[in-house]
Structures are given as structure tokens and as C-alpha cells.
Amino acid sequence: MKSFEFLKTAKRTRAAVLCALLIGGGLAVARAGFPSHINLKVADANEGPSRVTMAPAAKRAMPAVVKISVSKVVKAPAGMQMPEGMENNPMFRQFFGGNGFQAPRPHREGGLGSGVIVSPDGYILTNNHVIDGATDVRVTLPDRREFKGRVIGKDAKIDLAVVKIDASDLPAITVGNSSKMEVGDCVLAVGNPYGVGQTVTMGIISATGRAGLGIEDYEDFIQTDAAINPGNSGGTLVNDRGELVGINTAILAEGSGGNQGIGFAVPVNLARQVMDQIVEHGHVVRSYLGVSIQAVTPAIAKAMSLNGPEGALVTQVSPDSPAAKAGLQAGDVILAINGTPVTEYNRLVMTVSMMTPGDTADLKVFRDGQTKQFSVKVAEMPGEKVERASVDQDHSDSALKGVAVEDLDAQTARQLGLPGSTKGVVVTNVDPASQAAVSGLHEGDVIQEVNRKPVTNSQDFARALGKSDGESLLLVNRRGNKVFLAV
């Protein structure tokens, strides 16, 4: 508190001096401690700035940066929870004193983040973690206009999402080329940290191609020392021309929760690829080789007679995978892909993942002291097609209004105690006030049939609802136990 009071005092003192200088001429100079006969040379107020400034870049970028406010309804027990199915049992209530148990009371949680307008017709790019699980998304423009946001799609593995608002002639940002950014280039981070309002911070590019941090499944970050704080997520990283070069995503905070001068942004070139797939197809499709890899250390390089610690060492080849069919083996070192050297093994994963299934990856491989060439036709990664789908607005009267689902991938299936080959859509959100919640549908349920029709993905789910006459019979797989629910 004392330091805060000192700051206020210091500001008042400085303000008094400045006001005296501007108003009182010689009197002001005397009060400030200068002899009254000194003739101060004052800058012409009409002259332009005499300093290096990033103001033009900030002015170009700021109109496109928005605040994103989200909320979601969560269930939390208030006191001891009533066992399911016993709420109306008179003997149970009498034995436990009637009010000894209380049903979970839903409550609403909120969050704040940032986003950037990338098209005049209302497409906004942000982070997945900003909108993940939200039942309500609100977008506030710098001119204070507020719109309801609709999540078009998301990619949790890179932490990006696309939100749409119904508006036109919006101030879209100019998209730059992140591959041209170099260490030492000046950048600005624009966002809404801590909800205080639109804020601009300045720094430089500290590194490019950062990976292996364990922040996301696929990493190719731009690192910057521009101050990034909670609420900046989804905001912009712009170059000295005000062009978008990255989406601010994460910070290294050492437990403080605040800026430490190490922030990470998804490069805009990668973000564009993800966004285009989401907008065009509603999901992101990734390719794979079918190999497990690790870094080549100096010791491994020496043991294998490599020139240096380069490439990606293959530790395992999956049966029947593209790599297996092409003849790759454990112990191979992939030195280059399509003519580009593999300087970091994580970059190989990123490069392959963003290829189109069916494309050919030409690999330069080191094996047993010799360099060989392999051509591998990459395939779609099993279980990678993930999209967010809420009940279509055209079916707003459906009994499943308020339910959100995602395609079920192998990893999620195993987390739910199911075989990785399980097909269906996993329920990611159920509005507690919805008919679906009343009928017993829960988050984590896997819907495998709608009205006795198999459901394997979100498109099947949406089509089945479109044919429903208001009631739906769901076959739900709940951690290995199948039940029918009439909603």
C-alpha cells in the first residue's frame, strides 16, 4: 500500500512541475529549481515525433483486435451430494434428515481472452483454450460494439479456434508472412490482458521454430519477449508494419502466472493452414508417416558415425503404416524431407502433419553408414479428424438443443475407458437446463446411434438430428456400458 501511495505522490509532484512549466514561464522555472534567467528551448508541438516509434504499426493492428468473453455452466456439489435416483425417495430423505443432502447446483464460470478479425465479414482467429467448453461467447470490438460469437471449429492440438460474428465491413488485420521473421525483429503484442482493456506491448523475436516445450501436441512457436499476460491469449503478434505474424498462445511464468519475458505465438502461416481447413471442412485433417522418433544427441551421432547431431532417429515403425510400406526401419535417421534438412526432430512431425493425405514425402535417410532415398505416400492420421459441433441452428427446437459433441478419436476413447477403435461422438457439454440433461445425458458419454442409425462423426450426428421429429432415441456408451436414452 505504501508503494502505491508513493506512486500517486510521485505522479502528482511530476504533474505539478509540468503544469507549472507550461503555465508560469519564469515562475514555473523557479519553482522547478532552475534559475529564472535560463531560456529553455522547447520542442515545437507541430513537429513530428523525434523518436523511433511503433505507433503506425499499433494503429494499423489495434482496430482488428477484439475482447472475447466466455462463460460456461458447470455442476458443483453444494454440501454432500444426493445419490443418483434417490432424490424423491421418502424413506431415504427421512433417514438422512430430509436436507442432509443437496443436489449439485449448476453455476456459471466466466473467462476472458483476445482474438483478431481476419476477414471483414466476421471471421475471428483465437486460441482454442479461450473458447474451449464455453456455452456462451461474446465478442467486443474496440468501438465497444458487442456480438454473440459462434464457434466454427477448433484445433486443440495446435490451440487455435475460429469464431464467427454476424457483422460486415469490419476492420480486418493485414496478414503477414511469419516465415520472414528473424531473431531480433521488432514486434508488438496486442490484446486484453487481465481485462483492463486493449493493451500494446513491444519486444523482439527471441527465437523461431520453438518446439519440444510440452505446451501443445504440435509446436512450432515464435518466441518473443514482448510482455504477454493472462487475457492476451488469442491476441496478435504483429511486425513493424502492423501485419499479423502470430497468435499469442502461452507464456513461461515460473509459477507467477504473469509475464517473464518469454512468450510463445503460433506462426500465422501455420494458423492460416489450420483456419482454412476449419472454415472449408469444419475440421483439421493431419497426415502421418507411422514412425516414432527422437532427437539425435552428440553421443548418438558419434556412435552412428553421423557428421553431427542432426535429423530424426526412428525408434519404431508402426505395422501397415505408410513408413512400413515404404521400407523404413527402426534405427534409420531421417536427414531431410522434400529437400529440406531436418535440423530439429520435432519439425519433421510438424511438416508431415500439415501435408495433405496422399502426398508424397521424399525422405533422405541415413542407414548403416550410407545415405538412401525413400518415397513415402503419407496417409491421414487415425483419429485426427476432430471438430466441434453444436446442435445446428436449423434444429433449434430439437430435444438435443444445448448439447455439444466432438468426433471421438482414439486417445479420447482410451481416456474414457473404451477401446481406441470405438466409433461415435463424445459429448463435451450439456446445458444443465436442457432436456438432454434431464434425460440423463452426461459429458463424456459417447453417442453411437441416433434413432437406431449409426453415428461415427459429427456430420452423421447433425444429419440424424435433422431427420428427427423432435424426439431422439440415443444409444450411449458410458465407459463401456451401453444404455438407451430417450430425449
C-alpha positions as CSV (number, residue, x, y, z in Angstrom):
1,M,0.0,0.0,0.0
2,K,2.9,2.4,0.8
3,S,4.4,1.9,-2.6
4,F,1.1,2.6,-4.2
5,E,0.8,5.8,-2.2
6,F,4.3,6.8,-3.2
7,L,3.5,6.3,-6.9
8,K,0.5,8.5,-6.5
9,T,2.6,11.2,-4.8
10,A,5.3,11.0,-7.4
11,K,2.8,11.4,-10.2
12,R,1.2,14.4,-8.5
13,T,4.6,16.0,-8.0
14,R,5.7,15.5,-11.6
15,A,2.3,16.7,-12.8
16,A,2.6,19.9,-10.7
17,V,6.1,20.6,-12.2
18,L,4.9,20.1,-15.7
19,C,1.8,22.2,-15.2
20,A,4.0,25.0,-13.7
21,L,6.4,24.8,-16.7
22,L,3.5,25.1,-19.2
23,I,1.7,27.9,-17.3
24,G,4.1,30.1,-15.4
25,G,7.1,30.8,-17.6
26,G,9.8,32.2,-15.2
27,L,7.8,31.4,-12.1
28,A,7.5,27.8,-13.2
29,V,11.2,27.5,-13.8
30,A,12.0,29.0,-10.4
31,R,9.7,26.5,-8.7
32,A,11.3,23.6,-10.6
33,G,14.7,24.6,-9.2
34,F,16.1,26.3,-12.3
35,P,17.4,29.9,-12.4
36,S,14.7,32.1,-13.9
37,H,17.1,33.6,-16.4
38,I,17.7,30.3,-18.2
39,N,16.0,30.3,-21.6
40,L,14.7,26.8,-22.2
41,K,14.4,25.5,-25.8
42,V,11.0,23.8,-26.1
43,A,10.1,21.5,-28.9
44,D,7.5,22.7,-31.5
45,A,4.2,21.0,-30.8
46,N,3.6,20.8,-34.5
47,E,6.7,18.9,-35.3
48,G,6.5,15.1,-35.8
49,P,8.0,12.7,-33.3
50,S,11.8,12.8,-33.0
51,R,12.0,9.2,-31.8
52,V,11.8,5.8,-33.3
53,T,8.1,4.8,-32.9
54,M,5.9,1.8,-33.5
55,A,2.8,3.9,-33.3
56,P,1.9,3.5,-37.0
57,A,2.1,-0.3,-36.6
58,A,-0.1,-0.2,-33.5
59,K,-2.7,2.0,-35.2
60,R,-3.0,-0.5,-38.1
61,A,-3.4,-3.5,-35.8
62,M,-5.4,-2.3,-32.9
63,P,-8.8,-1.9,-34.6
64,A,-8.8,-5.6,-35.5
65,V,-8.1,-6.9,-32.0
66,V,-11.2,-7.9,-30.0
67,K,-12.0,-9.0,-26.5
68,I,-13.6,-12.4,-26.2
69,S,-15.7,-13.1,-23.1
70,V,-16.9,-16.6,-22.4
71,S,-19.0,-18.4,-19.9
72,K,-19.9,-22.0,-19.2
73,V,-22.2,-23.7,-16.8
74,V,-20.6,-26.3,-14.5
75,K,-22.0,-28.6,-11.9
76,A,-20.5,-28.4,-8.4
77,P,-21.9,-30.0,-5.3
78,A,-23.2,-27.7,-2.6
79,G,-22.7,-29.8,0.5
80,M,-23.0,-33.6,0.3
81,Q,-24.4,-34.9,-2.9
82,M,-27.6,-36.9,-3.1
83,P,-27.0,-40.4,-4.6
84,E,-28.4,-40.5,-8.1
85,G,-32.0,-41.7,-8.3
86,M,-32.7,-41.2,-4.5
87,E,-33.8,-37.5,-4.6
88,N,-37.5,-38.3,-4.3
89,N,-37.3,-41.4,-2.1
90,P,-39.2,-40.5,1.1
91,M,-37.6,-43.2,3.3
92,F,-34.1,-42.1,2.3
93,R,-34.9,-38.5,2.9
94,Q,-36.4,-39.3,6.3
95,F,-33.5,-41.4,7.4
96,F,-30.9,-38.7,6.4
97,G,-32.9,-35.8,7.8
98,G,-34.5,-34.5,4.6
99,N,-32.0,-31.8,3.9
100,G,-28.8,-33.8,4.7
101,F,-28.1,-34.0,1.0
102,Q,-28.3,-31.4,-1.7
103,A,-28.4,-31.9,-5.4
104,P,-25.5,-30.3,-7.3
105,R,-26.2,-26.7,-8.1
106,P,-25.1,-25.6,-11.5
107,H,-23.2,-22.3,-11.6
108,R,-21.7,-20.2,-14.3
109,E,-18.0,-19.5,-14.7
110,G,-16.5,-16.8,-16.9
111,G,-13.2,-16.1,-18.7
112,L,-11.5,-13.5,-20.9
113,G,-9.3,-13.7,-23.8
114,S,-8.5,-11.9,-27.1
115,G,-9.0,-12.5,-30.8
116,V,-8.2,-10.9,-34.1
117,I,-10.5,-10.2,-37.0
118,V,-9.1,-11.8,-40.1
119,S,-11.9,-11.0,-42.6
120,P,-14.4,-8.1,-43.0
121,D,-17.4,-10.5,-42.8
122,G,-16.6,-11.5,-39.2
123,Y,-14.2,-14.4,-39.0
124,I,-12.0,-14.2,-35.9
125,L,-8.9,-16.2,-35.0
126,T,-8.2,-17.0,-31.4
127,N,-6.9,-19.8,-29.1
128,N,-8.8,-23.0,-28.5
129,H,-8.2,-22.7,-24.8
130,V,-10.0,-19.3,-24.8
131,I,-13.3,-20.8,-26.0
132,D,-13.0,-24.4,-25.0
133,G,-16.1,-25.7,-23.2
134,A,-17.9,-22.3,-23.5
135,T,-21.6,-22.2,-23.7
136,D,-21.7,-18.5,-24.5
137,V,-19.1,-16.5,-26.5
138,R,-19.3,-12.7,-26.6
139,V,-17.0,-10.6,-28.8
140,T,-16.4,-6.9,-28.0
141,L,-14.9,-4.7,-30.7
142,P,-12.6,-1.8,-29.9
143,D,-15.6,0.6,-30.7
144,R,-17.5,-1.2,-27.9
145,R,-19.9,-3.0,-30.1
146,E,-20.7,-6.4,-28.8
147,F,-21.7,-9.5,-30.8
148,K,-22.6,-13.1,-30.0
149,G,-19.9,-15.4,-31.2
150,R,-20.3,-18.7,-32.9
151,V,-17.5,-21.3,-32.7
152,I,-16.9,-22.5,-36.3
153,G,-14.3,-25.0,-35.3
154,K,-11.2,-25.6,-33.2
155,D,-7.9,-27.5,-33.2
156,A,-6.9,-28.4,-29.7
157,K,-3.6,-29.9,-30.8
158,I,-2.2,-26.5,-32.0
159,D,-4.5,-24.5,-29.8
160,L,-6.4,-22.5,-32.4
161,A,-10.1,-21.8,-32.9
162,V,-12.2,-19.8,-35.4
163,V,-15.2,-17.8,-34.2
164,K,-17.7,-16.1,-36.4
165,I,-19.8,-13.0,-35.6
166,D,-22.7,-11.7,-37.8
167,A,-21.3,-8.4,-39.0
168,S,-19.8,-6.8,-42.1
169,D,-17.3,-4.2,-43.1
170,L,-15.2,-5.0,-40.1
171,P,-11.6,-3.7,-39.8
172,A,-9.7,-6.9,-40.7
173,I,-6.0,-7.1,-40.0
174,T,-3.4,-7.5,-42.8
175,V,-1.9,-10.9,-42.6
176,G,1.9,-11.1,-42.9
177,N,4.4,-13.8,-43.6
178,S,5.8,-15.4,-40.4
179,S,8.5,-17.3,-42.3
180,K,10.2,-14.0,-43.0
181,M,10.5,-13.1,-39.3
182,E,14.0,-13.3,-37.9
183,V,15.5,-13.2,-34.4
184,G,15.9,-9.5,-33.4
185,D,12.9,-8.2,-35.4
186,C,10.7,-5.8,-33.5
187,V,7.2,-7.0,-32.8
188,L,4.1,-5.8,-30.9
189,A,1.7,-7.9,-28.8
190,V,-1.8,-6.6,-28.8
191,G,-4.6,-8.0,-26.6
192,N,-6.7,-7.5,-23.5
193,P,-4.5,-8.7,-20.5
194,Y,-6.4,-9.1,-17.2
195,G,-9.4,-7.5,-18.8
196,V,-8.0,-4.0,-18.3
197,G,-8.6,-3.0,-21.9
198,Q,-6.8,-3.1,-25.2
199,T,-3.0,-3.0,-24.5
200,V,0.1,-2.9,-26.7
201,T,3.5,-4.2,-25.6
202,M,6.7,-4.2,-27.5
203,G,9.6,-6.6,-27.8
204,I,11.7,-8.6,-30.3
205,I,11.6,-12.0,-31.8
206,S,13.7,-14.1,-29.4
207,A,13.6,-17.4,-31.3
208,T,11.7,-19.1,-34.1
209,G,10.7,-22.7,-34.5
210,R,10.5,-23.4,-30.8
211,A,9.3,-27.0,-30.2
212,G,9.5,-29.7,-27.6
213,L,8.1,-27.5,-24.9
214,G,5.2,-29.8,-24.0
215,I,2.7,-26.9,-24.3
216,E,0.8,-28.4,-27.3
217,D,0.9,-31.6,-29.3
218,Y,2.2,-29.8,-32.3
219,E,4.7,-27.0,-31.7
220,D,6.4,-24.5,-34.0
221,F,6.3,-21.4,-31.9
222,I,7.7,-17.9,-32.4
223,Q,9.2,-16.8,-29.1
224,T,9.1,-13.2,-28.0
225,D,10.0,-11.0,-25.0
226,A,7.0,-8.7,-25.7
227,A,5.0,-8.7,-22.5
228,I,2.2,-11.3,-22.7
229,N,-0.1,-11.8,-19.7
230,P,-3.3,-13.7,-18.9
231,G,-6.0,-12.4,-21.2
232,N,-3.5,-11.8,-24.1
233,S,-4.3,-15.4,-25.3
234,G,-5.6,-15.3,-28.8
235,G,-4.3,-11.8,-29.4
236,T,-2.0,-10.7,-32.1
237,L,1.8,-10.6,-32.6
238,V,2.4,-8.0,-35.4
239,N,5.5,-6.8,-37.2
240,D,6.8,-3.3,-37.6
241,R,4.2,-2.8,-40.4
242,G,1.3,-3.8,-38.2
243,E,0.9,-7.1,-40.1
244,L,-0.2,-10.3,-38.3
245,V,2.7,-12.7,-37.8
246,G,1.5,-14.8,-34.9
247,I,-1.3,-15.6,-32.4
248,N,-0.2,-15.2,-28.8
249,T,-0.7,-18.5,-27.1
250,A,1.4,-19.2,-24.0
251,I,3.9,-17.8,-21.5
252,L,6.7,-19.2,-19.4
253,A,5.7,-17.8,-16.0
254,E,7.6,-20.0,-13.4
255,G,4.5,-20.2,-11.3
256,S,3.9,-16.5,-11.0
257,G,1.1,-16.5,-13.6
258,G,2.5,-13.3,-15.2
259,N,5.0,-12.2,-17.8
260,Q,8.6,-13.3,-17.5
261,G,9.7,-12.1,-20.9
262,I,9.3,-15.5,-22.5
263,G,6.1,-15.7,-24.6
264,F,5.1,-18.0,-27.4
265,A,2.9,-17.4,-30.5
266,V,1.6,-19.7,-33.2
267,P,3.1,-18.5,-36.5
268,V,0.4,-17.0,-38.8
269,N,1.5,-19.2,-41.7
270,L,0.6,-22.3,-39.7
271,A,-2.5,-20.6,-38.3
272,R,-3.8,-19.8,-41.8
273,Q,-3.5,-23.5,-42.8
274,V,-5.5,-24.6,-39.8
275,M,-8.1,-21.8,-40.2
276,D,-8.6,-22.6,-43.9
277,Q,-9.3,-26.2,-43.1
278,I,-11.7,-25.4,-40.3
279,V,-13.6,-22.9,-42.4
280,E,-13.7,-25.1,-45.5
281,H,-14.2,-28.5,-44.0
282,G,-15.1,-27.9,-40.4
283,H,-12.2,-29.9,-39.1
284,V,-8.4,-30.3,-39.5
285,V,-7.0,-33.4,-41.2
286,R,-3.4,-34.3,-40.4
287,S,-1.1,-36.7,-42.2
288,Y,1.4,-39.2,-40.6
289,L,4.3,-41.4,-41.6
290,G,3.8,-44.0,-38.9
291,V,7.1,-43.7,-37.1
292,S,8.2,-42.8,-33.5
293,I,11.3,-40.6,-33.5
294,Q,13.7,-39.0,-31.1
295,A,16.4,-36.4,-31.2
296,V,19.9,-37.3,-32.3
297,T,22.3,-36.4,-29.5
298,P,26.0,-35.8,-30.0
299,A,26.7,-39.2,-28.4
300,I,24.2,-40.9,-30.7
301,A,25.7,-39.1,-33.7
302,K,29.2,-40.3,-32.8
303,A,28.0,-43.9,-32.2
304,M,26.3,-43.9,-35.6
305,S,29.2,-42.2,-37.5
306,L,27.0,-39.2,-38.4
307,N,28.6,-35.9,-39.2
308,G,26.8,-34.3,-36.3
309,P,23.6,-34.2,-34.1
310,E,21.2,-33.8,-37.0
311,G,18.0,-35.4,-38.2
312,A,15.4,-37.6,-36.5
313,L,16.2,-41.1,-35.2
314,V,13.5,-43.6,-35.9
315,T,12.8,-45.7,-32.8
316,Q,9.7,-47.6,-34.0
317,V,7.8,-48.2,-37.2
318,S,4.1,-48.9,-36.9
319,P,2.8,-52.0,-38.8
320,D,0.9,-51.4,-42.0
321,S,1.8,-47.7,-41.8
322,P,3.0,-45.6,-44.8
323,A,6.6,-45.7,-43.4
324,A,6.4,-49.5,-43.1
325,K,5.1,-49.9,-46.6
326,A,7.9,-47.7,-47.9
327,G,10.6,-49.8,-46.1
328,L,11.7,-47.6,-43.2
329,Q,13.2,-49.3,-40.2
330,A,14.0,-48.6,-36.6
331,G,17.5,-47.2,-36.4
332,D,17.1,-45.1,-39.6
333,V,17.9,-41.4,-39.3
334,I,15.7,-39.1,-41.4
335,L,18.0,-36.3,-42.5
336,A,15.7,-34.4,-44.9
337,I,12.2,-34.2,-46.1
338,N,11.3,-32.9,-49.6
339,G,14.8,-31.4,-49.8
340,T,14.6,-29.5,-46.5
341,P,17.1,-30.6,-43.8
342,V,15.6,-31.9,-40.6
343,T,17.5,-29.7,-38.1
344,E,15.1,-30.4,-35.2
345,Y,13.3,-33.7,-35.0
346,N,10.1,-32.0,-33.9
347,R,10.0,-30.0,-37.1
348,L,9.6,-33.3,-39.0
349,V,6.4,-34.1,-37.1
350,M,5.0,-30.6,-37.9
351,T,6.0,-30.8,-41.6
352,V,4.4,-34.2,-42.1
353,S,1.2,-33.3,-40.1
354,M,0.4,-30.4,-42.4
355,M,0.8,-32.3,-45.6
356,T,-2.3,-33.5,-47.5
357,P,-3.1,-37.2,-47.2
358,G,-1.9,-38.9,-50.4
359,D,1.0,-36.5,-50.9
360,T,4.5,-38.0,-51.3
361,A,7.2,-37.3,-48.8
362,D,10.7,-37.7,-50.3
363,L,13.0,-38.7,-47.4
364,K,16.8,-38.6,-47.2
365,V,17.7,-41.4,-44.8
366,F,21.0,-42.4,-43.1
367,R,21.2,-46.2,-42.6
368,D,24.3,-48.3,-41.8
369,G,26.7,-45.6,-42.9
370,Q,25.0,-44.9,-46.2
371,T,22.5,-42.4,-47.4
372,K,19.4,-43.7,-49.0
373,Q,16.2,-42.2,-50.6
374,F,12.7,-43.2,-49.7
375,S,9.4,-42.0,-51.1
376,V,6.5,-42.3,-48.6
377,K,2.9,-41.6,-49.5
378,V,1.6,-40.1,-46.3
379,A,-1.9,-41.0,-45.0
380,E,-4.5,-39.4,-42.8
381,M,-3.6,-39.9,-39.1
382,P,-6.1,-42.3,-37.5
383,G,-8.4,-40.5,-35.1
384,E,-7.2,-37.0,-36.0
385,K,-10.3,-35.7,-37.7
386,V,-11.8,-33.6,-34.8
387,E,-14.4,-30.9,-35.0
388,R,-16.7,-29.1,-32.7
389,A,-20.4,-29.4,-33.5
390,S,-23.3,-27.9,-31.6
391,V,-26.8,-28.7,-32.5
392,D,-27.5,-27.0,-35.8
393,Q,-29.3,-23.7,-35.6
394,D,-31.8,-25.1,-38.1
395,H,-32.8,-27.5,-35.4
396,S,-33.1,-25.1,-32.5
397,D,-36.3,-26.8,-31.4
398,S,-34.5,-30.2,-31.1
399,A,-34.6,-32.0,-27.8
400,L,-30.8,-32.1,-28.1
401,K,-30.5,-28.3,-28.0
402,G,-27.7,-27.3,-25.6
403,V,-25.6,-30.4,-26.4
404,A,-22.1,-30.1,-27.9
405,V,-20.1,-33.0,-29.3
406,E,-16.8,-33.8,-30.9
407,D,-15.6,-36.6,-33.1
408,L,-14.2,-39.4,-30.9
409,D,-10.5,-40.0,-31.5
410,A,-8.5,-43.0,-30.3
411,Q,-6.8,-41.0,-27.5
412,T,-10.1,-39.7,-26.1
413,A,-11.7,-43.1,-26.3
414,R,-8.9,-44.7,-24.2
415,Q,-9.2,-41.8,-21.7
416,L,-12.9,-42.8,-21.3
417,G,-12.0,-46.4,-20.7
418,L,-13.0,-47.5,-24.2
419,P,-11.1,-49.3,-27.0
420,G,-9.3,-47.0,-29.3
421,S,-11.3,-48.3,-32.2
422,T,-14.6,-47.2,-30.7
423,K,-16.7,-45.1,-33.1
424,G,-19.1,-42.3,-32.3
425,V,-19.2,-38.7,-31.0
426,V,-18.2,-37.7,-27.5
427,V,-20.4,-35.3,-25.5
428,T,-18.3,-32.3,-24.5
429,N,-21.0,-30.1,-23.0
430,V,-24.6,-30.5,-21.8
431,D,-26.6,-27.4,-20.7
432,P,-27.9,-28.3,-17.2
433,A,-31.2,-26.7,-18.1
434,S,-31.6,-28.7,-21.3
435,Q,-34.0,-31.6,-21.9
436,A,-30.9,-33.8,-22.7
437,A,-29.6,-33.2,-19.2
438,V,-33.0,-34.0,-17.7
439,S,-33.0,-37.3,-19.7
440,G,-29.6,-38.3,-18.2
441,L,-27.1,-37.4,-20.9
442,H,-23.7,-36.5,-19.4
443,E,-20.4,-35.0,-20.5
444,G,-18.1,-37.9,-21.6
445,D,-21.0,-40.0,-22.9
446,V,-20.3,-41.4,-26.4
447,I,-23.3,-41.3,-28.7
448,Q,-23.1,-44.2,-31.1
449,E,-26.6,-44.2,-32.5
450,V,-29.4,-41.7,-33.1
451,N,-32.8,-43.2,-33.8
452,R,-31.2,-46.6,-34.5
453,K,-28.9,-45.1,-37.1
454,P,-25.1,-45.5,-36.5
455,V,-23.2,-42.3,-35.7
456,T,-19.5,-42.2,-36.5
457,N,-18.8,-38.5,-36.7
458,S,-20.3,-35.1,-36.1
459,Q,-21.7,-34.9,-39.6
460,D,-23.6,-38.1,-39.0
461,F,-24.8,-36.7,-35.7
462,A,-26.1,-33.5,-37.3
463,R,-27.8,-35.3,-40.2
464,A,-29.5,-37.7,-37.8
465,L,-30.9,-34.8,-35.8
466,G,-32.1,-33.1,-39.0
467,K,-34.3,-36.2,-39.6
468,S,-35.6,-36.3,-36.1
469,D,-39.2,-35.2,-35.4
470,G,-38.4,-33.7,-32.1
471,E,-37.6,-36.8,-30.1
472,S,-34.4,-38.9,-30.3
473,L,-33.5,-42.3,-29.1
474,L,-29.8,-42.4,-28.3
475,L,-27.5,-45.4,-27.9
476,V,-24.9,-44.1,-25.4
477,N,-21.7,-45.8,-24.5
478,R,-20.8,-44.7,-20.9
479,R,-17.3,-46.1,-20.1
480,G,-18.1,-49.5,-21.6
481,N,-21.7,-49.7,-20.5
482,K,-24.3,-49.2,-23.3
483,V,-27.7,-47.6,-22.4
484,F,-30.5,-46.2,-24.5
485,L,-31.7,-42.6,-23.6
486,A,-34.9,-41.1,-25.0
487,V,-34.5,-37.4,-25.3
